[in-house]
Amino acid sequence: MASTCRARGSCSPRQVIPRGFGLTLFGPNDRYVNDKQVAQAIGQMLTRGGIVTKVQVSPMATYVGRASKKELGFGLLGWGVGGGEPSGALRGLLATPDKERGMGATNWSSYSNPQFDALLNEALNTVDDAKREALLQKATAIALKKDYAIIPLYHQVSTWAARKGLTMVPRVDEFTQAQQVHAEAEDRK
């Protein structure tokens, strides 16, 4: 059945995925907005698609500890990019792990692609903004479009509010700290 539908190019997941195939989706339950519910929704969608999925969530401290020891196979993780370019995320999440060079520190899946690494290394050593951007785009295309090393699902948007007379500059990492809140200057009132 699967070979017939593949030849036609019109397979449903149930025709291709072997019966009984399943996985566990791991995730935090106290780090992102509705992280537990997001993990459960992803698990339900995968199960509907023919991949029997169990969801296991835990506090972020426990989750990160287990993930960094490579005890988890398939998981939910967020990453913020403060500077506007993806080099930090690519270096941490997808570069081949190399402690001496500071590469792949959070590459818990052990993803490795020499072509990706070469482009990323060249980008990290390129001062020209346009050239660096082009190299990062090529590296990103390899990891995300060709290899599916990670699958971006959504962009979380966080909202802050302050009473009149106060201003707050949100942090990219979503942490809220008292030193971020300031009284408005008299000329801005």
Buried (B, 14 or more C-beta within 10 A) or exposed (E): EEEEEEEEEEBEEEBBBEEEEEEBBBBBBEBBEEBBEBBBEBBEEBBEEBBBBEBBBBEBEEBBEBBEEEEBEBBBBBBEEEEEBBBBBBBBBBBBBEEEEEBBBBBBBEBBBEEBBEBBBBBBEBEEEEEBBBBBEBBBEBBBEEBEBBEEEEEEEBEEEEEEEEEBEEBEEBEEEEEBBEEEEEEEE
